[in-house]
C-alpha cells in the first residue's frame, strides 16, 4: 500500500473509533438514566408495600403496586438491552483498536 492510503485507512479507523466511543458514552449515560429511573420505581414499590402493610390492601393501592411492578420490570428489560448494546459497542471499539494496532505495526 502507499503511504497515503495507509494514512487514509488509519484516519478512517480513528474516525470510526471516535464514533464508537461517543456511542459507548451515550449508551452509558442512557444506562445510568434507566438505573436511576428503576431505583425510583423500586422506591415506589417499597412505599406501596409499606402502605398496604399499614392500612390494608385497598383496590387502588394494589393497582398502583401492580403498575409500579410492571414499570420496574419494563425498565429492567430496557437496562438489560442497553447493557447488551454497550457490550457490542465496546467489542467494536476493541476490533477497531486491533486494526489500528495492525496498521501501526505495518509502519
Secondary structure, DSSP 8 states (H G I E B T S, - for coil): --HHHHHHHHHHHHHHHHHHHHHHHHHHHHHHHHHHHHHHHHHHHHHHHHHHHHH---HHHHHHHHHHHHHHHHHHHHHHHHHHHHHHHHHHHHHHHHHHHHHHHH-
